[in-house]
Amino acid sequence: MPQREGLENHTGASVILLGFSDHSSLQGLCFTVFLVIYLVVLMGNSLIALITVVDSSPHNPMYFFLRNLSFLEICYTSVTLPKMLVGFLREDGRISFLGCAAQLYFLVLLGSIECLLLAVMAYDHYIAICDPLRYTLIMTRGLCTGLVVASWMAVIPLQVGQTYQVFTLPFCASHDLHHFFCDVPPLLELACADTFWNQVMLHTIILLFAIFPFSSIVISYSKIIGEILKIPSALGRHKAFSTCSSHIGVVTLFYGSATVVYLKRRSRDSVDTEKYLALFYTIVTPVFNPVIYSLRNKEGRIALKRFPWTK
């Protein structure tokens, strides 16, 4: 029977991340590619946040939520990419158990908050299109701030609980994690104990912070589409839809890949596919967010043109 080890018994032990172990000859190329991606994420999302702060428009809920989304994307990417870059340089995928626990906690925390924030942004679009006369009365600064703070407060205790639950499991002697970073599903496969209650916690969190927010997004956009179809002119319909297209693109990128990773039944044959999809929603989506919001959104393009270096 494999040796059992709990976190409290080996705080000096390590987990070995085997993400690119089958491409050891490409470590230098991978370092260069992911370094460029990280710099693009940092600069792109920082620029979007700067635009929403510097632009002289009055209180704009879209700018407020977009600034928070950009902050989340920078933090979300910073949880995984720096460690991956160090691993490429050293050609060593080891991460301490405490480091793995911290990485897992911030990964699931920020991911859950992003799901809630995307739902809040869909509600903002719904009010703007379906009830434009009362938009400024409903989407006040206090409500916008309260929705963001509530998202953090709702997620923090549950993710603390999930992280504690995962890392108090007895782990087998093999600490080889077939993933690029520490995540719940692959970590549960290392456990030498029944993970039933961990699975219950995981799926409860998915229900609360992924399925419910996504359902609210679908409901918001079904009402938005119904309202847009009532607009008599094609130009008016196009203008109304263009205000939502950026958000729809981000939701599709983020939820499309995350859904496969967390809801699909894991198997030996699907491990490689799932770990690459995980890269997509944790790294690729943050790269495209600034592009989508700055180039596909009219207000974003106008604000960008106001900067001195664009004149």
N, C-alpha and C positions, 0 to 999 in steps of 0.2 A: 504494500500500500504506500502511495507517495507521501512523503513527509509533509506535515501540516505546519504552517507558520502563520501566526496572526501579526497584525501590524505592530502591536505592542511588544512583540518578541524580536523584531528585527528592524528597528528604526534606522539602522545603518545599512540595510539591504537595499537592493535596487531592482527596478523593473527594466527590462531590456526591450526597447521599442524597435521592432523589426520592419518598419515601414518600407524602407528602400534597401533592405539587406540583400535582396535578390538582384540589385543593380549596383553592386559595390564599385564597379569601374566608372560609374557616372556620378560619383560623389561631388567632384568639382563642378560639373555642369549643373547638378541639382542645386548646389550652393549658390551659384550665380543666378540661376532662374528664380529661386525663391527669395533671394536678396532683392532682386529687381521688383518682384511682386510685392514684397513687404514695403519697400520704399514708395511704390505707387500707391499702395493702400494708405500709408501715412500721409503722403502729400495730397492725394486726391480728397480724402475725407477731411483733412485739416483745412483745405481750401474751401470745401463746402461749408464747414463750420464757420470759417472766417467770413465768408460771404453773408451768412445769415446774421452775423454779429455786426459787421461793418455797414451793411446796407441800411440806408436811412429810412426804410419803410417803418410805419408804426407797428404795433403788436400784430404779428402775423403767425397764426397757429401753425401753418405749414412750415415756416422757417424754424419755429421753436421745436417741432417734432423732428424735422430733418437734422437740426443741430444735435439733438439727442441721439438720433440714429447714427450719425457720423461718429460721435463719441463712442457709442457701443461698438461700431465696426472696428475702430482703432484698438480698443481694449480687447475685443474678441480675437482679432488676429494676433495681438501681442501675447496672448496666452499660449499659443502654439508655435508660431513661426520662429521666434528667437531661439527656442530650444532646439528646433529642427535645424537651424543654421549652425548652431554649435555642434550638433551631432554630425553634420556633414563635414565640418572642419576637422573634428577629432576622429571621424570615422568610428564613432562610438555612440550607440543609441541608449546608453544607460541613463536612467533618471531615478533618483531616490524615491522611496515610498512616500515620504512626506511631500516631496516635490510633485509626485504623481497625484497625491491627494489634493494639493493646492491647485494643480492644473485642471483636474477634473471638476473641482468645485467652481472655479471661475468660468470654465467652459460651459457647464450646464446652467449656471446662474445667468450669464450674459446672453446665452442662446434663448433661454426662457423669457427674459425681459424683452428681447428683440421680437419674439412672437407676439407678446402683448402690445408692444409699441406699434407694430404693423397693423394690429387690429384697431388701435386707437386712431391711427392715421386714416384707415378706411372709414371710420366713423366721422372723422373731420371732413373727408370728401363727401360723405353722405349728407351732412348738414349743409355744406357749401352749395351742393347742387339741388338737393330736395327741399331745403328751407332757407334760401339765400337771404330773405328779408330779416330773419332772426339770427343769422349766422354770428354776427358780432355780439349779440346778447347771450347766445348759448356758449360759444367757444371763447370764454373770457380767459384772461391770464391765470386767474385763480384755478379754473377748471382744468386748463392744460397742465399746469404745474401739479395739481392734485392727481391727475391721471398718471403722470410719469412717476411721481413719488409712490403712489399706490402700487404700481407695477413692481417697483423694487421691493416694497414691504411685503407684498404677497409672495414673492419668489424666494427671498433670502432664507426664511426659516425652513421651508421644505427642502431646499437644496443643501442646507447644512445637514439636515436629517438624512438625506439620501447619501451624501458623501460619507458621513459617519457610518451608516449602515453597510456600505460597500467595503470600507476599510477596516471594519471589525470582523469581517469574514476570515476564516482560516484559509490561507493561500497555499497552493501546492508548491512543491520544491522548485518546479520550473516557473520562472517569472518572465518567460518570453511572450511579449504582447505583440500580436500580428496587427499592428496599427501604427499610425504616425504620431499619435498622442494618446493620452489616457482618457478613455471614454467608458461609459457604464457597460454596454453590452460585451466588449472584449474583456474587460476586467472580470466580469461575472464568470467568464469561461475559465479563469484561472483558479476559481474557488474550489476548495475540497469540501464543500458542505452544500446542503440544500439551499438554493437561492430563490425559493418560492416567494418569500416575503419581499425580497429585493425586486423580483419581477412585478409584484403587486405595486410596490412603491413607484417603480419606473413607469408602469403603464398608467398609474394614477396621475403622475406628473405630466405625462404625454397628453392625457385627457384634459387636464386643467390648463396647461400652458401651450398646447399645440392644437389639439382638435377643437376645443371651444373657441379660441381666438380665430382659427381658420374658418370655423362655421360662421362667426360673426362677420368676418370679411366677406364671405360668400353672400350672406344676407344683405349686407350693406350694398354690395355691388349689384345684386339682383334688383334692389330698389332704385339704385342709381341708373341702371340700364333702362328700367321702366320709365323713369323720369326723362332720360335723354331721348327716348323714342317718341315722347310727346312733343318734342321741339319740332316745329314745322319746317325750318330751313336746314339744308344739309350742312351749311357753314356753321350754324349754331350747334348742331349735333357734334360736328367735328371738334369745335372749340371746347365743348363740355367734356367730350371723351378725352381730349388731349391732356386735360388737367389730372386725369386718373391714370393715364397710360404708364407713367413712370413707376407709380406705386404697384400697379399690376405686374410690371416686369420684375420688380424686386421680390414681390411675394412669390411669383412663379419660380424664380431661381432658388430662393431660400427654402420654400416648403417642398418643392419638387424633389430635391436631392435628400433633404432631411427625412422626409416621409419614408423613402425607400430604406434608409439606414436604420431607423428606429421601429418601423412597423412591419418590415419584411422579416419572416422567420429566417434566422441565421442557419447557415450550413457551411460545410467545408468548402464547397465549390463557390460560395458567394462571398467569402472573406475578402478576397482581393477587390472585387467589385465594390463592396461596401466601404472599404477603407479609402478608395479613390473618390467615391461619392462624398464621403465625409470631408475630404480635402476641398471638394467643390463648394459646399455650403459654409465652410469655415474660412476659406481663403479666396476662392474665385469670386464669390458673391460680393464680398467687401471691395474687390477691385472694380467691379462693374457699377456699384452703387453711385459713385460720383459721376461716372460717365452718363448713366441713365438719367440722373436728376439734373445734371447741368446742361446736357444736350437735348434731352427729350422734353424738358420743362421750360416753357416760355419765360416764366418769372426768373428761373435760374439763369437763363442766357442773358436776360436784360440786366440782372444784378452783376453778372460776370463782366459785362461790357463797361460797367461803371468804374472798374479798377483802373488805376493809372497805367499799368503795364499793358493793358489791352487796347489802349487808345493809339 
